[in-house]
Amino acid sequence: MPDSAQPTAGEKWIAFLRGYGPVTKGDSMYAETVARQAERHGVSPLAFEHPEAKLLGSRLDAQTGQLTNVILTGTAGDGKTTLCNELWYRLTGDDKRTRGIDRGNYGSAEVDTPSGKRTLHFIFEFSGFTPEQGQPWEREQLDLLDRFASSVLDPDPREFFVLAANDGKLVQAFDSLPDGSAKRLEKVIEMLLTRDKRELNGANLLFLNMSRMSTRALMMRALDCLLARSEWSCFEDEADDLAFGPDSSLTKNFRLLTEDATRERLAALGELCDASGFHISIREVLLLYVNGLLGCASPDAVARPDHLRELVRDGRQHEARLWDNLLGANLSDLRRDRFAVFRFFAGFRIGQETTNALDALLLFGEDDADLADDYKRLLANDPYYGDNPAFARMRNAYLEAEDDRALADGFHAALIGERRRLFFRLGENEDRHDPWQLSVFHAAGSFRRSVLGPLREGKRIETWVTARLVQGLNRVWTGLLAGELDELFLTTGLDFTAARISDLFLATVPLELDFNGAGITFSYDDQRHVPVFQVHLKDGHTASLTLTLMRYEFLVRVAEGALPSSFSKECYEDIISFKTRVLSDFYQMTEGRRLPLSILSAGSDGALGRRQLGLKL
């Protein structure tokens, strides 16, 4: 440790960063706590431009007279309180809240506009403003919310409100209001939430649901913000200190985070979060990166400077590798499950899934002429952690031992860590090794390249992608071993239900739109950041399925031969529910017409043949 009794700049920086990590702390007053910690350590909080900041700035501008009511909602940790504090400072000049000094839940101020003075009311934390569950509303609270409702519904209000609330508390609070003017907003809020809208005609209200922000965009903004901090000069200024020297795990992990390969894989995970309908808050994105940098196997789970020095002295830096930390491997199961980001990443089972080829690379690559080049490039020549000597010893002992359960368990745990390293080091377009084979979602790379990328860029999906998905749908919907066909088959069971074996033929839908408007198309939901698969029976008759990563993986695996119920019962039920919606639309479209009935059967080549029954539906 440095001789000075006073902490160095690098030590202060680590002490500050640890506050963002998975250390024990309460969720209440998080923004204020961070601000006070920043002031105490003499650094500024981690901050980047919030994705909604520009919109809020344009809609709440006293100088131009552009004012409106605002509700900021969503899950905890998405910057609602911070946005409110920054708005308050910009509109009033009072910086106490941004410095963590003022904790009040309510504030009001008058601002000058071209049309005269207007009053702004801020409810910084709606949960703290409303009464405890089971307690009655105070008259002052009801009066303020009545005025809020009047401002929303008044075409020319003189006062405006900014309200920050978690979505569950928002709905619960308005539901508990007694009948009155404020109660009128309950339906407006429900419509905005359920329809994913930001505004409604006739309502002077901007409704921003932070849970709809792109996780990928947040991850990239947060990463740029963290890496650009000037405090990282500690690696040069304090290089003689083992905690910040070239051999420190912190130094290695920081350099790894600056690598394009790491950034690309993190962006991919964020993109797949979005495409799975899963949102990670700003707070947990920052937690993810801080844990990646400082995570270690210690009671605190996040290293202090002394621990970083100890790891270097003992040659144990591999115990604090970025890749393991990004997946929460340094945390206990109980602590890891507290955080949504690690729960989602755990769903990928990265390192717990593999292929024979990838394990052969890890086990025998050094001595196998066919694998040696890949082994050197991906493992031995890793500029940060190189060959893991602990893993090499365990590997050799394991391969030589005949039957040692304890040795086998320890080696398998170490092998998972090496697979994680490969997952982050393998390129997206490797000729021989697909990194996504190290996860449960083998088709994730295809999903990104063939579906997400083209849709975001406004390009069409290639026919082979549609054909693969339709093959999976045909197998689930018919219960028959259908091959790769150029039509989607609409079928039902003999009892006219969506039975597992549904070989009663009704109609087909072509892969591409025909002149009648029948066919398969894709679209991209910009609000929810997910692709949508659409079956058009004809113009005006369309059924849509949100094509999440899980559903794409399911359909691809079924197309490749997996039994429909073996991968995911939930996905199977989702696809059958989608079939029910399509059939409902079909029956509505053909109401009053009698349809000839045929029985389907699958040939050895996967073709679906029809045998007419001589009956009509």
N, C-alpha and C positions, 0 to 999 in steps of 0.2 A: 504494500500500500504506500502511496506517496507520503513523504515525511510531514508535509503540512497538516496541521490539525483541521484546517478548513477544507471542505470538500472542493475538489477541482470542478471545472466547468463540465468535464465529461461525466463526473460522478453525479452532479446536479441533473444533467440531462437524463441519465439512466433513472435516477430517482423519480423524475417527472414522468418519464415514459411508462414506468411500472404502474402508475395510476390508471393508465388506459388498458392494462392487461387484465387477465382473469384472476385478479386478487379479490379478496373478500371486501365487498363494499355494498352499500344500499343503492338502489336505483333512484331514490328520490333526490331531488336537487342535484342531479348529476352535472348539469351545465355549470351551476354555481360552484360546485366542488372543484371541477377542472379549472375554472377561472382563479379560484383562490390558490390552488396548487401551483398554477403557472406563476402567479405573483410571488408566492413564497420562494420558488426556485429561481426566479429571475428570468423566466423564458415565456414566450407567448404560446397560447394553446395551439394544438394541431388544428388548422383551419383551412378550408378550401371553399371556393364559391359554391354555395348550395344550388342544386339544379333548379330550384324554384325562386331563387333570389331575384333574378332579373324581372320575372313576371310580377312578383310582389312589388318591386320597386316601381314598375310602370303603372301598377294599379293603385298604389298608395303614394301619390306625389302631390304634396300640398302646393308646391310652386305652380303647377299647371292646373290645380283644382281637381285632378283625377283622384277620387277617393271612392272606396267601396267597403262593404263589410267582408270580412275574411274569416273562414274557419280552416285552421290547420289541424288535420287529423291523421291517424295512422297508428302504427305500433310505437312503443317506447324506443327512444334512441335515434330517431330520424331527424333530429334537429329542430323540432317545433319550438322548443323554448329558446334555443339559440337564435332562430329566425326572428322570434318576437322581440328578444332583447336587442338585436341589431336594428330592427325596424323602429323600436322605441328610441334608440340612440340617434338614428338618422333623422327622425321626425321631431325630436325634442331637444337633442344635444346633451341629454343626461346619460353619462356613461357608467353609472353605478351598477346597473344590472350586468353589463358586459364585463365588469370587473369582479362580479360575484359578491357585491356588497349588499344589494337590495334583494330580499327574498320574497317580497310581497306578491300575492297572487293577482292583485288588481291595481291598475293605475289609470289615470285619465289626464289628458292635456289638451289645451286649445292650440290650434295651428291656424296660421293666416293663409287664406287662399284668395284667388282673384275674385271670388264671390263673397268674401267676408270670412269671419272666424267660424271654424268648425271644431267640434269636440271629438276627440278620439278616445275610445275606451279600450283598454287592453286587459284581457283575462289570460294571464300568462300560463296558468296551469289550472285547467277546468276541474281536475280531480280535487285540487285543494280548495277550490272556490265553492263547490257544491257541498251539501250537508252529508254527513256520514250516513251509510245505508240504514234505513229505518227511522232516521231523524227527519223532522219537518223542515221545510224550506223557511228561511228567514224572510221577513217582508222586504228588506233591502235587496236580497238576492233576486226575489221575484220581480221587484220593480225594475232592476237592471236588465233582466232577461226580457221583460215586457217591452222595454225600450229598444232592446236589440231586435226583437221581432218586428216592431214598428218600423225600425230603420230598414230592415230587409224588405219589407212590403211597401214602404213609402217610396213613390217615384222621385221625390226630391227631399231626402232627409237632411237634417242639420247636424246629426251626430252619427258616428260610425264606430264599429266594433271589430276588434281582432281577438279571436278566441282560439286557444290551443288546447286540444283534448285528444286523448287516446280514443279510438273509434268505439270501443266497447263502452267506455264511460260516457261518451257523448250520447249514444242511443239510450243507455240506461237513465241518464239524467233527464232527458226530455220526456221519456216515458213516464217518469215519476212526477212530472210537473202537474199541479192542479189545473183544472180547466181555466183558460184565460188566453190572453193574446200570445204569450210565448208558446203555448201548446200548439199554435198554428204552424210552428216551424217543424214539428215532429215529422209530418209527412214529407215536407221539403227535404229534410236531412235524409230520411229513409230512401227517397227517390234518388238523391245524389249518390248515396253510398251504393245502393243495389244496382244502379245503372251505370256506375263508373263515369259519372258526369261531373263537370266542374261548375257548370252554371245552368240555370233554368230560366226560361222566359218569365218575366214578371217578378223575379226575385233579385234584389240588389245584393248579390252575394257571390263571392268567389270561394269555391270549396276545393281545397287541395288535399288529396289523400296521399300522404307521403309513402304509403305502402305500395303505391304504383310506380315509384321511381325505379329505374333500371339498376339492378344490383351490379351488373357489369360496369356501368358508367360510374357508380359510386366507388367501386373497387379501384378503377383506374385513376379517378380524381384523388382518392385518399392515398394511393401509392405515390403519385407524383408529389403530393403535398409532403408526405413523410420523407421521401428521398431528397427533396430539395432543401431541407432544413440546414441552415448554416452551422448548427451545433455538431454536425457530423465532422467538422474540422478536428474533433477530438482524436480522430484516427491519425492525423498528422501532428497536432500539437502535443498529444500525450502518447506518442507511439512507444515510448520507453516503458509505459505502464502496461503490464500484461493484459489488463482488461480491455485495452484499446489497441494493442499491437497487432501485427499481421497474423499471429497464431491464435488470436482470440476468436471464439465462436461468434461473438457479436460482429467482429470485422468480417469474418467469412460470410455470415448470414446477410449482412448488409450488401456486400459485393454480389452475392447471389441474387438478391432482390433487384439489383440494377441490370441483371442479365436479361436479354430479350427473350430467351427460352422460358425463364421463370415467369416473366411478365405475360407471355403468350398463354402459358398454361393457366395462370390465375385468371386471365381474361376469359379463357374457355370455361372455367368453372363458374365464373360469374354469369356468363352468357347462358349456361345450362341451368343455373338457378332461375334466371328469368323465364326460360323456356319450360320450366317445370312448374311455373306459377308460384315460385318460392322467393320471398323477399328477405334480404339481410339488411338490417339497419346500419346506419352510419356508425353508431357506437360499436357494433360488433365487427364491422369491417376494420375499424382501427384496432380493436382488440385482437383480431386475427393477425394483423401485421406485427403488432408489438409482441404477441406471443411467438410469432415466427422468429423474430430477432432475438428475444431474450428467454424463450422457453427452455426449460431444463428439467431434469429429473431431481427435484428437490421438494421439500415440504411446501415452499412458497410457489413452486412451479414456474416462477419468473425470476431470473438471475439478478442478483445484486453484484456490484463490482468485485467484492471479495470472492464470490462464487465463480465469476468469470476467470479470475486469476488462478483459482484452485484448479479449474478444468485444464488450463494451459500447463500448469506445473505438473499435473498428473498425466498429461497426454490423453485426456478424456473428452476432447472437443466433439467427438462423434456423438456423444450423449446429448448434444444440444443443437443438432442439425436443423436447418431451416425446414426441410421437407417434412420431417416428423412433426415439428412444432406446428406447421400450417394445418396439419390434420389432427392436432390436439393430442398427439401421442404422449406428451409430457404431463397430461392431466389425468387425474383419477377418473374413473367412469362416472362417478357422481358429479364431479365438477364439470366434466366435459358435457354432460347432458343438460347442464343449465343454460348452455348457449346454443342458439338456433343455428349459427354458422357451422359449428362442429357436428351438430345433429344432421344437418344436410350433407356435409362432406362425408360423414360416416355412412350415409346411404349409398355412396359410390363403392364402398368396400375396397378402397385403393390399397393395394399391397396384399390384400387377402384373396384376391383373384389373380390368376396368372395363366400362362400357357407353358407347355413343355419346352418350347423354343426359348422363352424368356428365362425360365429357371435354368435351362442348360447354359445360357449365357452367363448367369451369375455363378453357377457351380463349376462349370468346366471351361468357360471361355478363355481363361488365361492359358490353358494348355492345348486348346483345340484349334488347329490351324484354320478351320473354317470360320471360327468365331473370334479369333485373336484380335483382328482389326477392330471389330465392334467393341470388344472388351476394353482395349486400350483407349479408344475414343470416348466411350461412355463412362468408364469406371476408373481404370488405372490412371488416365490422364485428366481426371477431374481436378481442376486447378485449385479447388478449395478444400476438399476432403479426401481426394485420392482414394487409394485402396484403404479400406477399413481394416486395420490390423486385428481388431477384436473379432470381426466377422470372419476373417481368413482363418484364424485359429479355430473358431467354432466349426467352420465348414470342414476343415481338415479332420478335426476330431470326430465330427459326425460321420463323415464318409468312411472313416477307419473303424468306428465303433460298430458292434453288431447289434446290441440291444441295450440301450441306456435311455430310459424314458426321460429322466431329468435333463440329460444332454440334448435329447431330441426337442424337448419343449423350448429350451433356451435358444437352440439353433433356429427353430421355426420362427420365433419372435424376432430374431436378428434378420432372418430372411425377409420377413415382411418389411422391415426398415429398408433393406436394399432394393426391394421392389418399388417402394415409394420413391427412392432416389431415382430409379430408372424412369418412373412415371413423369418426373419433372425434367429429366434430362433428354428423354427421347423426343425427337421432332415430330410434328404433326403428320408429316408425309414421309416417314421412314420407309425404305423399300422392304425391309425384312421384319421390322418389329413395330407393331401398333401399340402406342402407349395405353390406349383405352382397353386393351386386352387385360391390363392390370387392374381394371375396375369391373364392376358388375354390368356396366353399360358398354358392351362391346361395339355397339353401333353409334356411340356418341360422336365419333369423328365424322362418320357419314352424315349424321343428323346436322352437324354444323356446316359441313361443306356443301351438302346437296339440298338442304332445306332452309336452314336459318340464313346462311349467307345470301343465296339468290333472292329470297323473299325480301330481305332488308334492302337489297340493291334494286328492287323492282323488276327482277328477271323472272322468267318462267322456270318452273320445276321440270327437270328432264323427264321424259316419258318412262325411262327405266325405274325411276324412283316411284312414280305413280303405280307402275305395274307391280313393284315389289310390295307396296302397301296394300294394293287391291288383292294380291294373292293371299296375304295374311287375312284380310277381311273375308275373302271368299271361303277360306278354311274355317274361320270362326263362325260365319253366318250360315254356312251349309252343313258344317260338321263333316265334310268330305275332304279328301286329300287332293284339293284342286292344285293344278299347276299354274305356271305364269300365263295368265290369259289376258286378252285385250278387252275384257268386259267385267263389270262388277255385277254379280248375280244377286237378285232379290228373291229370297225364298222364305218359306214358312214350313212349319211342321204339319202333319196330317190333321192335328187338332187346331190348326191355324194360329199357333202361338210361336214364340221364338224358342222352340225346343232345340236341344243340343244337336240333334240330327234333324235338319230342316231341308228336306230334299224335294219339297213341293215348289215347283218353279212358278214365279210370277212375272218377272221381267228382267231385263239387263240394262245396265248403264254403261255407255262407252267411256274409255279413258279420257278422251278429249271432247270438248263441247261440240255438239252437232247443230244442225240448222234449227232444231226445235228447242235448243237450250238445254239439252240433256248432256251430262258429262261430269267429269271430276275437275275441280279447280282447287287452288290454294290461295290463301290471303294471309296478311300479317296484321295482327292486332297491335297497333302502335301504343295503345294505352296500357295494355297488359304485357307487351313484349313477347307474345306467343304466336306461333303459326296456327292457322285454322285450315282444316281439311273439309271440303264442301262437296256434297253429293247433290247434283241438280237433276231432278226428274224431268223438268221442263221449265220454261220461264215462269217465275213466280212460285216454284215449288223446290225449296232448297233446305237441306238439313246440314248442320255444321257440327264439327267435332274439334275441340281444342286439341291440337296435336302436341302434347307434352313429350318430353324426352322418354318418360316411362312408357307411354303408349306407342311411340315410334319403335322403341326397343322391343316391345311386346309383339307388334305386328311383324317386324323383321324376323324375330326369332321363330314365330309361327310359320312364316313363309319359308324359313330354312329347315323346318321339320319339327320344332318343339311342339309338344302338346299344348293346346290353348290354355288349359288351367294349371300347367306346371310352373310357369314363370310368375304369374301374378293373377290371383283370383280377382283382385280389385279391377285390374285392367280388363280381364275377360268380361266382367259385369258391365264395365263402361262401354265396351264395344257392342255388347248385346243391347244395352240401353240405347246406343246410337242406332242400331238396327231397328229397334222398336219405333224410334222417331221417324226414320226413313219410311218404314212400312206404313206408319200412320199417315204420313204425307201421301204415300202411294194410294192407300185406300180412299183418302179424301179426293184425290185427283181422278180416280176411276169409279167413283160412286155412281151407281146406276148402270154400269156396264157389266156384262157377263164375260168372264175371262176363261179361256180354255186352260185346263190343268194338265201339267206334265210332271213326271217324276225324273229327278236328276240322278245320274250315276257317274262315278269318276272312272275314267279309263286308266290304263297302266301308264300313260304319258301325262296324266293329270288333267286331260281334257274333260269337261263336264258335258255328257251327252243327255239328251232329253227323250223321254218316251211318253207320248201323249196318252192320257187316260180316257179320252172321250167324254169327259165331264167338264162342266163349267162352274166357275165360282160366282 
